[in-house]
Amino acid sequence: MARCPECGNRNPPEFRYCGFCGHPLGGAPQPEKRWATILFYDLSGFSRFTHENDLEITHREVNEHLSHCRRCATRYGGQIDKFFGDGSG
């Protein structure tokens, strides 16, 4: 029987977590904790811009903004999981 280091109750040897308090028993993997930063980036006037300009111009401008955002994130060790929204196709 494995004794829980947190509450002291005895648990069967096949238990990875205490059946009483849920604390990990010897050898149970600990979850990894990592920081995550979420960035909301809004292109003000985007709808008007798309109506007033060619699709090629709009596409180029959006790609420049997204590239700048990616460069800023990677400069500080971040990474972009995904872009989504009106112009992220």
C-alpha positions as CSV (number, residue, x, y, z in Angstrom):
1,M,0.0,0.0,0.0
2,A,1.3,3.4,-0.9
3,R,0.9,6.2,1.7
4,C,-0.2,9.6,0.4
5,P,2.4,12.3,1.2
6,E,-0.3,14.9,1.4
7,C,-3.1,13.4,3.5
8,G,-1.4,10.2,4.9
9,N,-4.1,7.8,3.7
10,R,-3.1,4.4,2.3
11,N,-3.8,3.6,-1.4
12,P,-3.5,0.4,-3.4
13,P,-0.1,0.1,-5.2
14,E,-1.6,0.5,-8.7
15,F,-3.0,4.0,-7.8
16,R,-1.0,6.9,-9.3
17,Y,-3.1,9.5,-7.5
18,C,-4.5,9.4,-3.9
19,G,-8.0,8.0,-3.9
20,F,-8.9,10.4,-1.0
21,C,-7.3,13.8,-1.9
22,G,-6.1,13.4,-5.5
23,H,-2.5,14.2,-4.7
24,P,0.1,12.4,-7.0
25,L,1.6,9.3,-5.4
26,G,5.3,8.4,-5.8
27,G,6.4,8.5,-9.4
28,A,3.3,10.1,-10.9
29,P,4.2,12.6,-13.6
30,Q,3.7,16.2,-12.7
31,P,2.0,18.4,-15.3
32,E,4.2,20.9,-17.0
33,K,3.2,24.6,-16.3
34,R,4.1,27.1,-19.0
35,W,3.3,30.7,-19.5
36,A,1.1,31.7,-22.4
37,T,0.5,35.2,-23.7
38,I,-2.5,35.9,-25.9
39,L,-2.3,38.8,-28.3
40,F,-5.4,40.4,-29.8
41,Y,-4.4,42.5,-32.8
42,D,-7.1,44.6,-34.5
43,L,-6.5,46.4,-37.8
44,S,-8.6,49.5,-37.3
45,G,-10.6,50.4,-40.5
46,F,-9.9,47.0,-42.1
47,S,-13.4,46.7,-43.7
48,R,-13.3,50.1,-45.2
49,F,-9.7,49.5,-46.4
50,T,-10.8,46.2,-48.2
51,H,-13.7,48.0,-50.0
52,E,-11.4,50.9,-51.1
53,N,-8.5,48.8,-52.4
54,D,-7.6,46.0,-54.7
55,L,-7.5,42.5,-53.3
56,E,-3.8,42.3,-54.1
57,I,-3.1,45.5,-52.1
58,T,-5.2,44.3,-49.2
59,H,-3.5,40.9,-49.2
60,R,0.0,42.6,-49.3
61,E,-0.8,45.0,-46.4
62,V,-2.3,42.2,-44.2
63,N,0.7,40.0,-44.8
64,E,3.0,42.9,-43.9
65,H,1.1,43.4,-40.6
66,L,1.2,39.6,-39.8
67,S,4.9,39.4,-40.6
68,H,5.6,42.3,-38.3
69,C,3.6,40.7,-35.5
70,R,5.5,37.4,-36.0
71,R,8.9,39.2,-36.0
72,C,8.0,41.0,-32.7
73,A,6.9,37.7,-31.0
74,T,9.9,35.7,-32.1
75,R,12.3,38.5,-31.1
76,Y,11.3,37.9,-27.5
77,G,11.3,34.1,-27.7
78,G,7.6,33.7,-28.5
79,Q,6.0,31.8,-31.3
80,I,2.7,32.2,-33.2
81,D,0.3,29.3,-33.0
82,K,-2.1,30.7,-35.5
83,F,-3.6,33.8,-37.0
84,F,-7.3,34.0,-37.5
85,G,-9.9,36.6,-38.5
86,D,-10.9,38.4,-41.7
87,G,-7.6,38.5,-43.4
88,S,-5.9,35.3,-42.2
89,G,-6.9,32.9,-45.0
